[in-house]
Amino acid sequence: MALIKSISGIRGTIGGVVGDGLSPLDIVKFTAAYGTWAIRRHAGKRVKIVVGRDARISGEMVDRIVVGTLMGLGIDVIEIGLATTPTTEIAVTCEKAHGGIILTASHNPKQWNALKLLNEKGEFLNDEDGKLVLSIADNEDFLFADVDDLGQVTHVNDYNERHIQEVLDLKLVDVEAIRKANFSVAIDAVNSVGGIVIPQLLKALGVENVIELYCEPNGQFPHNPEPLPEHLTAIADIMKEGKADVGFVVDPDVDRLAMVCEDGSMFGEEYTLVAVADYVLANTPGNTVSNMSSTRALADVTNAHYGEYTASAVGEVNVVTEMKAKNAIIGGEGNGGIIYPESHYGRDALVGIALFLTHLAKKGKKVSELRAEYPSYFISKNKIQLTPEIDVDAVLVAMKEKYKNEKVNDIDGVKIDFAEEWVHLRKSNTEPIIRIYAESKDEAKAEALAEKIISEIKEVIA
């Protein structure tokens, strides 16, 4: 059992004793802390919070506790039911709400659930606000409402449709071009909310032939729900049979998008953002942002379109902050997370699908041919287990000093940029490990760079 508290929300496994998982009592405590934060942030106002959830088995149970707790604080609730993370984010601003709670553990297995916390902009809490929520929870500093001031619940059931319409209304989404291309599309929605909304989106985009894989929103994930190549064998097999032009895979809350080529090969999660950014930049030149652990290919594509690329600290809230600072027209993360401000400041697989299909239709190429147009890199992802006596910060400082003659960025751990490759070292916020990500032109070079850095870290530790 596990309970992980961070500034972006609370996640844990269902079941077990209080404090050793996401028990009902823990759900009440952290919901009450967030609700109290919202009441104080909007002092003097009747606070309204949007609640949406993915299709996890525990979703209905968690939802009832969260909604009841908010009502107990005197907060009105807009309940939108089964909805994607980006749909809930959009609903916060549409409803002019004071925040939102998304009930999803994203790509974690079915025994997990979580409370993802949003501010009044439908964006994740920043470091300061997240720590404030955790402090309120630790102190159990709550004041519940009198009986005459309890919150009310309003059920709004059309936000999936509203979200789809917003995607269709984006200037760079060309429904007619997609319709004329007559694509056949396979989808794997891992039996969560993507199974509801992605088929609807594709139909609205004019895609007539859709092969649905795992689209029943019952929370019974048929494979590990993180959209990594080793988990996507079923849809890859369908693609190898020549049944579709492109395959789309989403995680349980539909903020990450992975793609499969027509021959069953993986497009690569890192390249979801690269391809969509290429299309956006070709039509609206500007700047881009991704986190420091994402592929250099985005910088290459951005430079080719005469824009400026910036790397942010890891974490969606950090990417969004940097995007606003640099006035970026598109950004995101290398895990298939596309953030397109023309829609909203949140990772959104629906936006990604619509823009990619438009790009593909206008290019008139196979998906594998499009993938071949982009710079080829490979990322090796590794970690070193730590013991309590190791001073991680001292290790990172030592590595920074060792490579002081290279291009070094220390806003989030230490990233060392070499001429044709890079390595990023950072300590995990949730585990006693150092993560080592290395990228180079091919797998062998990336692995060799990672092994070299790991060896040097171990020398420092010794």
Steps between C-alpha positions, in 0.01 A plus 500: 500500500620852431394861553698767314447867585630762259419854390311371196265281703458191714524149363495161657381144488146415605459299819703453814538705816473878526813676377629189325291537185224719364243403764161676530633694801803616298269605216294711742809660654663608177174603336421713806851652484457591134150635558626710792780635280244598234272670755789706636627584152158632401400654831151645511380302197277195475759247379422267211714197409480272193544125557566252218641147498644229285347151485701333775327232705532716813385815323138504615599437862763774500265737318224468760742570785656800324167655406355446849806652664486809280129539580585471869734798462221708346641467148273459197601217268469473123504123445592416139532123547722288275731749333859531386752709689506769228118500491488573872759776457288662231185467712658703783532808279169444318316484833700795640576267791759563770682172440466138408581150621576226249465148638763305310833333561593560137715210373520314833351147523138438599557481879606866500292817506581863563372852550650735241448858610427800276483874558238739360679501161457125465875457547693294753600668824844660516759408761388761753130414483567126500709526814229711662241227436732238651556722805126543554460122478782432746346740753142389425420870496142467369176679583189322377179683414186531707198306383345801326819569305579156356607487135273400214572262213425570134543220247617608154526213255601656168861603553642226279296643214603856590865399505474333160333809354778719635755277328306519171494881527880531517629687194765242417260204514379435145205263517445505125860398428472213749170386352641504144801297610261216593724368776453169674592544867562246777472610863594347835323680785602254776134465612480849649343833402687511171265223391213747527651815354756391237249314276269804523787732408604289201143488371473878535828533305352302213681172563256229393708186556603465865632177653425517871724312739425503874241777484266378775535748791496244781845561652618147425827586332588222250871583522725734696329835436818699437519535117852361456597277205523181708136543607357565152538163333128453424460820299839445336380162376191662348717756324733230366200338334453817294159580644561866584698804392584609854454373853431726797555394862402704805552452872201469739444877535582586137770764548772287336500389137710227340479406134564185300606506135314317224762221506466438875814689596484758778497866402653567843337693784782753486405574139129565557583856604771534234260417213215716626738788572637472145150549361414785736832682440464469123171690521555731798872563560601547861675350802481159667566352844541147630649363819870429538459124465330524159658439161726753329299440182252768609781756516617391153151538352448833675830635369409386149191721525710790639343483844660489843500180707523506880534211745308516828525309824318165497128518584200632309461810718864591426453453125188722508678771702788507251262499203330810633834669567626427146163554331530149353237397247537130582678292760472194714685196622674210334248254644252585225362805678405785264420844642343734244410839653260577215281243678620507863810461716478129565616175336224390265493186284182614321676810373800285407291256295319775309818694418694186405227372267486842333880494462489147359219585257681806366832316469343214306756254636497180699555541874835318483612732218405804708692362799808454281502874423593590857847489660561157647598477865483231765455558875642256754316521833681374809508546877733450793360381832604718792566432866400752771856613571566613143496878449329518160542876464875464556514231230324729253730791587803278440369393157429862410858593590641208303325619184524876557654548155189357331158665474348430844148580622426454872140623535390140563787274599783522250467481122819484295468581130774365275528571128289204386358357822394588854454351844261613775548405865230573755385362832150358517239674713329171583774235515855481647664498156694715254354486150749504213358577156744500209420577135715442194471419130450128556432251776860382540635855541224595747563190707875563494454859618267389779743230615787750501305749715373228736858381551612855580213550745592180679859623529374823659281306743786266591 
